[in-house]
């Protein structure tokens, strides 16, 4: 399951992602309809569903601010609001990386993807992993 942050709603990204991703695609507001969802509440919401991968371009509020948890994966894409149409391509490319190619491998990680490469930290590890984009 992919859960998109609210700033990614209404942009038809779910349609683009669904062309290659076979799982469920939701917007974070679908997990608690009719309410305002603050960033700090998102990890608790993610724990309520089975193994979600949360995707955001709001990297400043999530990267190195949210604890990694085996219940979910958080992907922070270092893209501007004008670059959101690149989200599906970045996700597809990231999911081709051996470290993130399956849901099982993604769980427990918080990932930062930028044009320069990939970084992530994982639950129970005091290490920052730095990777190149897969070819």
TAZI-V383450 format. One record per residue. N is the residue number from 1. OMEGA is omega in degrees with one decimal (* if undefined). Layout:
<<N,OMEGA> <N,OMEGA>>
//
This chain:
<<1,174.1> <2,176.8> <3,-179.5> <4,176.3> <5,-173.1> <6,179.7> <7,179.0> <8,-179.3> <9,176.3> <10,-177.2> <11,-178.1> <12,177.7> <13,178.9> <14,176.6> <15,179.8> <16,-179.8> <17,-176.9> <18,176.6> <19,-179.6> <20,-179.4> <21,-174.0> <22,-177.8> <23,178.6> <24,176.1> <25,-178.6> <26,167.9> <27,-176.6> <28,-179.7> <29,176.7> <30,-179.8> <31,176.3> <32,-175.4> <33,173.4> <34,179.7> <35,173.3> <36,-179.0> <37,177.2> <38,-178.8> <39,-177.4> <40,178.0> <41,-174.2> <42,178.4> <43,178.6> <44,177.1> <45,179.9> <46,178.6> <47,-178.3> <48,178.7> <49,-173.7> <50,173.0> <51,178.4> <52,170.1> <53,-178.2> <54,-177.1> <55,-179.6> <56,169.0> <57,179.0> <58,-174.4> <59,-177.7> <60,-178.7> <61,-177.5> <62,-176.4> <63,-179.5> <64,175.9> <65,-178.3> <66,178.1> <67,174.5> <68,-175.7> <69,-179.5> <70,-177.2> <71,-175.9> <72,171.8> <73,174.8> <74,177.9> <75,177.4> <76,179.4> <77,-178.4> <78,179.5> <79,176.0> <80,176.8> <81,179.2> <82,-177.2> <83,-174.4> <84,178.1> <85,177.7> <86,-176.7> <87,-178.5> <88,179.8> <89,178.8> <90,179.2> <91,-178.7> <92,179.0> <93,178.8> <94,-179.4> <95,175.7> <96,179.3> <97,-179.2> <98,-178.9> <99,-173.6> <100,-170.4> <101,177.0> <102,178.2> <103,-179.6> <104,-179.8> <105,-179.2> <106,-175.0> <107,179.1> <108,-177.4> <109,169.9> <110,-170.1> <111,171.4> <112,177.7> <113,176.8> <114,179.1> <115,-178.5> <116,-179.6> <117,-176.0> <118,173.4> <119,173.4> <120,170.0> <121,-174.0> <122,177.0> <123,177.2> <124,176.8> <125,176.2> <126,-176.8> <127,169.8> <128,179.7> <129,179.3> <130,-175.9> <131,170.6> <132,174.0> <133,175.5> <134,178.7> <135,*>>
//
